[in-house]
Amino acid sequence: MLLGAAAWGSTGTAAHFAPAGTSSASIGAARIALGGLLLLGFAVSTPERRRDVRRLLAGGGLTRTALVLAAVAVGGYQLCFFTAVRMTGVAIGTVVAIGSAPVFTGALSRLAGGPRFDVRWMAATAAAVAGCAVLVASGRASGVSVGGVGLALAAGFCYAIYAVTASRLITGGNPEGAVMGLLFGGAAVLLAPVLATGSAGWLLTGRGLAVTAYLGIVTTGLAYLLYGRGLRTVSAPVAVTLGLAEPVIAAILGLVVLGERLTVTDVAGLALVGLALATLVGGRAPAAPPRSLPG
């Protein structure tokens, strides 16, 4: 999971090197188009894996509804996240999106029958929310876009929906390859119109091909297979907590590679999110989620 999170942390920086004028929606759609097809291809690459996919699709109306909901969340995350980092910077956009995800994930997991919140989780959640609030409050002084932060929060909510759903499906006995293949293959289909209706000429450039290949293969195909593997034994709240390694990588790359600048207020916000991560990692892991979807 940490390896997957490290790969995700480079997403915003890689997208920064797309050809000038490329829309955020187009970048997100291209990423999922390639990554989703790779994951779907992996899911149906052998007769055994194809049987796993058929069993998953035959799992009943609740399972199919969960798959559709999570696929929509995956697609929504791409559109919200890439637009957010374009509007408010890689470091801030990534920290808000991933820093807010544990809050949403904990709430959704609890609603789906997960463990009760403990004091440590609530304290860490409060620190993450406070960190995001500080980043918003810093406002225009550091170039932070309130609209961009709002989209980053929407991305965090979409991420939570995907994480809880994928966790329940995988811990319910479904292979991670089948789950990820269907979720991201479905998201690729949903985002195909976005890619088709936009200006896709950037994909034909050398830089466009390189950015798309990196985003699709490394930050999607490989990263989510690693993440799905981890979901076999790690509950959704813990998984999303481990994902907080992503903004650390993103912030480092944003500062070192892209030359982004942070004010003292921004650093304080980042420190609060870091405190939340340290608090959660240092605590007792929540109980594993039920091994089947709730009724």
C-alpha positions in Angstrom: 0.0 0.0 0.0 2.8 2.4 0.8 4.4 1.6 -2.6 1.1 2.4 -4.3 0.7 5.6 -2.3 4.3 6.7 -3.3 3.3 6.2 -7.0 0.1 8.2 -6.5 2.2 11.0 -5.0 3.9 11.6 -8.3 0.6 12.0 -10.2 0.2 15.8 -9.9 3.8 16.4 -10.7 3.7 14.2 -13.8 0.5 15.9 -15.0 2.2 19.2 -14.7 4.5 18.2 -17.6 1.6 17.6 -20.0 1.6 19.9 -23.1 0.5 23.5 -22.5 -3.2 24.0 -22.8 -4.2 20.4 -21.9 -7.3 20.3 -19.8 -7.3 18.7 -16.4 -10.4 16.6 -17.4 -8.6 15.3 -20.5 -5.5 14.3 -18.4 -7.6 12.4 -15.9 -9.6 10.7 -18.6 -6.5 9.6 -20.5 -5.0 8.3 -17.3 -8.0 6.1 -16.6 -8.5 5.1 -20.2 -5.0 3.5 -20.3 -4.8 2.4 -16.7 -8.4 1.0 -16.7 -7.8 -0.9 -19.9 -4.6 -2.4 -18.4 -6.3 -3.4 -15.2 -9.3 -4.9 -17.1 -7.0 -6.7 -19.4 -5.2 -8.2 -16.4 -8.5 -9.2 -14.9 -9.5 -11.3 -18.0 -6.0 -12.5 -19.0 -6.5 -16.1 -18.0 -9.5 -18.5 -17.9 -9.4 -18.5 -14.1 -9.4 -14.8 -13.8 -12.3 -14.6 -16.3 -14.2 -17.0 -14.1 -13.5 -14.7 -11.1 -14.9 -11.7 -13.0 -18.1 -13.7 -14.0 -18.6 -14.7 -10.4 -18.3 -11.1 -9.2 -20.8 -9.9 -11.8 -23.2 -12.7 -10.8 -23.0 -11.7 -7.2 -26.4 -10.1 -7.1 -27.9 -6.7 -7.4 -26.2 -5.2 -4.4 -22.8 -6.2 -5.6 -23.4 -4.8 -9.1 -24.7 -1.6 -7.6 -21.6 -1.3 -5.5 -19.4 -1.9 -8.6 -21.2 0.9 -10.5 -21.1 3.3 -7.6 -17.3 2.7 -7.0 -16.6 3.0 -10.8 -18.4 6.4 -10.8 -16.4 7.5 -7.8 -13.1 6.5 -9.5 -14.1 8.6 -12.5 -15.2 11.5 -10.4 -12.0 11.4 -8.4 -9.9 11.9 -11.6 -11.9 15.0 -12.8 -12.0 16.6 -9.3 -8.3 15.9 -8.4 -6.7 17.0 -11.6 -8.7 20.2 -11.7 -7.9 20.9 -8.1 -4.1 20.5 -8.5 -4.3 22.7 -11.6 -6.2 25.4 -9.7 -4.4 25.4 -6.4 -1.0 23.6 -6.9 0.2 20.1 -6.5 1.2 20.2 -2.8 -2.0 21.9 -1.5 -4.4 20.0 -3.8 -3.0 16.6 -3.0 -2.8 17.2 0.7 -6.4 18.4 0.9 -7.7 15.5 -1.2 -5.9 12.8 0.6 -5.9 14.5 4.0 -9.7 14.7 4.0 -10.2 11.1 2.7 -9.7 9.4 6.2 -12.5 11.5 7.6 -14.9 10.5 4.8 -13.7 6.9 4.8 -14.2 6.5 8.6 -17.7 7.9 8.4 -18.7 5.7 5.4 -17.1 2.6 7.0 -19.0 3.2 10.2 -22.3 3.6 8.3 -21.5 0.3 6.5 -21.1 -1.5 9.8 -17.4 -0.9 10.5 -15.8 -0.4 14.0 -16.8 2.4 16.3 -14.6 5.5 16.3 -12.0 5.7 19.1 -10.5 8.8 20.7 -7.2 8.4 18.7 -9.0 8.3 15.4 -11.2 11.3 16.3 -8.2 13.3 17.4 -6.3 12.5 14.2 -9.4 13.3 12.1 -9.7 16.6 13.9 -6.0 17.4 13.1 -6.5 16.5 9.4 -9.6 18.7 9.2 -7.8 21.6 11.0 -4.9 21.3 8.6 -7.2 21.5 5.6 -9.0 24.5 7.2 -5.7 26.3 7.8 -4.7 25.8 4.1 -8.0 27.3 3.0 -7.7 30.2 5.4 -4.3 31.1 4.0 -6.2 32.0 0.9 -4.8 34.1 -1.8 -1.7 35.0 0.1 -0.2 31.8 -1.1 -2.2 31.3 -4.3 -4.6 28.8 -2.7 -7.9 28.6 -4.7 -10.9 28.1 -2.5 -12.7 26.5 -5.5 -9.7 24.2 -6.0 -9.8 23.2 -2.3 -13.5 22.4 -2.7 -12.8 20.2 -5.6 -10.0 18.5 -3.7 -12.5 17.8 -0.9 -14.8 16.3 -3.5 -12.0 14.1 -4.7 -11.4 12.9 -1.1 -15.0 11.9 -0.8 -14.9 10.0 -4.1 -11.7 8.3 -2.9 -13.5 7.2 0.3 -16.4 5.7 -1.6 -14.0 3.7 -3.8 -11.9 2.6 -0.9 -14.7 1.4 1.3 -16.5 -0.4 -1.6 -13.3 -2.1 -2.9 -12.4 -3.1 0.7 -15.7 -4.8 1.2 -15.6 -6.6 -2.1 -12.1 -7.9 -1.7 -12.4 -8.9 1.9 -15.7 -10.6 0.9 -13.6 -13.1 -1.0 -13.3 -11.6 -4.5 -9.8 -11.4 -6.0 -8.3 -7.9 -6.1 -7.6 -8.3 -9.9 -11.2 -8.8 -10.7 -12.4 -6.0 -8.5 -9.9 -3.5 -9.7 -10.3 -4.5 -13.3 -14.1 -4.0 -13.2 -13.9 -0.7 -11.2 -11.3 0.9 -13.4 -12.5 -0.6 -16.6 -15.9 0.8 -15.8 -14.4 4.2 -15.0 -12.6 4.1 -18.3 -15.9 3.6 -20.2 -17.5 6.5 -18.2 -14.7 8.9 -18.9 -14.4 8.0 -22.6 -16.8 10.7 -23.7 -14.7 13.3 -21.8 -11.6 12.2 -23.7 -13.5 12.0 -27.0 -15.2 15.4 -26.8 -12.1 17.3 -25.6 -9.0 18.2 -27.6 -7.0 15.0 -27.7 -4.3 16.3 -30.0 -1.9 16.5 -27.0 -1.9 12.7 -26.9 -0.1 12.6 -30.2 2.9 14.6 -28.9 6.0 12.9 -27.4 5.4 14.7 -24.1 1.7 13.8 -24.1 2.5 10.1 -24.8 5.1 10.0 -22.0 2.8 11.6 -19.4 -0.1 9.4 -20.3 2.0 6.3 -20.3 3.4 7.1 -16.8 0.1 8.0 -15.4 -1.7 5.0 -16.8 0.9 2.3 -16.2 2.7 3.4 -13.0 0.2 5.6 -11.1 -2.9 3.6 -12.1 -2.2 0.0 -13.2 0.7 -0.8 -10.9 -0.3 1.4 -8.0 -3.9 0.1 -7.7 -2.9 -3.6 -8.1 -0.6 -3.0 -5.1 -3.3 -1.2 -3.2 -5.8 -4.0 -4.0 -3.4 -6.6 -2.8 -3.1 -4.7 0.5 -6.9 -4.5 0.9 -6.9 -8.3 1.4 -5.7 -7.8 5.0 -6.0 -4.1 5.7 -9.4 -2.4 6.6 -10.5 0.6 4.6 -9.8 3.2 7.3 -6.3 2.0 7.8 -5.7 1.7 4.1 -6.7 5.3 3.5 -4.5 6.4 6.4 -1.5 4.7 4.8 -2.5 6.6 1.7 -1.5 9.8 3.5 2.0 9.0 2.4 0.9 10.3 -1.0 0.7 14.0 -0.1 4.1 13.7 1.6 5.6 12.6 -1.8 3.5 15.1 -3.7 4.6 18.0 -1.4 8.3 17.1 -1.8 8.0 16.8 -5.6 6.0 20.0 -5.8 8.6 21.9 -3.8 11.7 20.3 -5.3 10.8 19.6 -8.9 8.2 22.3 -9.6 9.5 25.0 -7.4 6.2 25.6 -5.6 6.4 27.9 -2.6 4.5 27.6 0.7 3.9 30.3 3.3 4.3 29.7 7.1 0.5 29.2 7.3 0.7 26.5 4.6 3.5 24.7 6.4 1.4 24.8 9.6 -1.5 23.2 7.7 0.8 20.5 6.3 2.2 19.9 9.8 -1.3 19.3 11.1 -2.0 16.7 8.4 1.4 15.1 9.2 0.4 15.0 12.9 -2.8 13.2 11.9 -0.8 10.6 10.0 1.6 10.1 12.9 -1.3 9.8 15.3 -3.2 7.2 13.2 -0.1 5.1 12.4 0.9 5.0 16.0 -2.6 3.8 17.1 -4.2 0.4 17.2 -5.6 -0.7 13.8 -9.3 -0.8 13.6 -11.0 -4.2 13.4 -11.2 -5.8 9.9 -14.4 -5.0 8.0 -17.1 -7.7 7.6 -16.3 -10.3 4.9 -19.5 -9.6 3.0 -21.4 -6.5 1.9 -23.9 -5.4 4.5 -27.6 -6.1 3.8 
